[in-house]
């Protein structure tokens, strides 16, 4: 089994970033790409959080911890969000979302509103015109 790391930008352009053999390697690659796009530039730390360019949807449990083995797998042609769940592909149901925006100064960050509330749905304004990442099992 191979896993493709895929990005899709605000123009709808989809790119295969990498092909790996392990889901953990795919997630590591996505996190690295998102961190590079959002934090590895000349902006100050404050500005970095106001001007993110990319995100990675992740699923969390009731305590806000990332759920292992559950990975966002993009949209189906009908617009349904898909999930790679412990080896099988299925439609997203009622999973709780957070949007990973990268690692900065040793700490991982998820997108929050100006009121410090977690962004937890795909329709949020802060996600507009951003690049997002997902996996595809091939």
N, C-alpha and C positions, 0 to 999 in steps of 0.2 A: 504494500500500500504506500502510495506517495501522497503527500499533502502539499497543495499549493498555497502560498501566501499571496493574497490578492489585495490590491488597493483599487479604490474607485473614487475619483475626484468629483468636484462639484459640477464639472461639465459632463459627467457620465462616462468618462474615459476609464476603462478598466485595464489594469496592468498586472501581470504575474511578476511578483517581486522575487520570489524564490520557490524552489521545489525541494522539500525535505522529506525524510522518511519517518519522522517522529513528531507527534503532536506537540510535545513540550518544546522541541526545536522551533516549530512553527510559531508558537506563542512567544518564545524568546525573540525571534526575528521580528515579529510584529511590534513587540514592545520597544525594541531597539529602533525600528523605523519611526514609530510615533514619537519617541523621545527625541530623536535627531531632528525631526521636522518641527517640533514644538519648542525645544529648549536649547539646541545647539546652534545658536546664532548670537548676534551681537547685542541683543536687547537686554535690558536689565531684568532681574527676576520678576519684578512687579509687572512689567510690560509683557513678559512671556505668558503670564496667566490671563492677560486680557486679549491676547492675539493668537490663540492656538490655531493651527492649520490642520491637525489630524486627530483622529480618535480611534479607539478600538472598543467596541461594545463587549462588555463582560457581564456574566451573570453572578449574582451574589445571593447568599442565604439571608435569613431573617436578622442575622447579626452583622450583615454588611461584609462578610468574608467572601472572597471569590470562590465559586463552586468549581472544584477540579473536575476535568473530564467533560465539561459543558462549554462549548465554544461556538461563537457566532459564525454562521456559514453563509451569510449574504441573503439575498432575496430570491425567491422563485420567480418565474416569468410573470406570475399573477400578482406580484408584489408582496406575497406572504414571506415573513421573515423566517429563516431556517436556522436550525441548531444542529451541530454535530454533538451527539450525546453518547459517550462511551462506545463509539464504534458504529453508530447508526445515525442516519440523517432523518430529521423529522421537522415538522412545523413548530414554530415557537408558540407556546401557550401562555401561561401566566407567570413566566420567570421574571424575577426582579432584575432590572438592568442598572449598570453604572457604566460610565464612559471613561476608559483609561486614557489619560493625556500625557503620560510619560513619567520618567524618573528624572528628578532634578535634585542635585546636591544630596544624593543618597536616599531620597525619599520618593515613593511612588504616589502619583496624584490621579484623582478622578475629577471629572468636570463638575463644577458647582455653580450655582447661580450667584448673583451679587449678594444675596442674603445668606450665603454659605449653605444652601440646601443642595443635596445631590441632584444632578440632572438624571432622570430615570425613564425617559421615553424618547423614541426616535423623532417625535414631532416637535421637540423643543427648539426654540429660536436659536439658541447658542450652537446648535449642530448644523445650521444652514451654511451652505457654501464651504464645507470642510471635506477633506479626504478621509475616508474610513477604510479600515482593514478588516479582512475576514479570511477564513480558510475554505478550501475546497478539496475534498478527498477524491483522488483520481486513481 
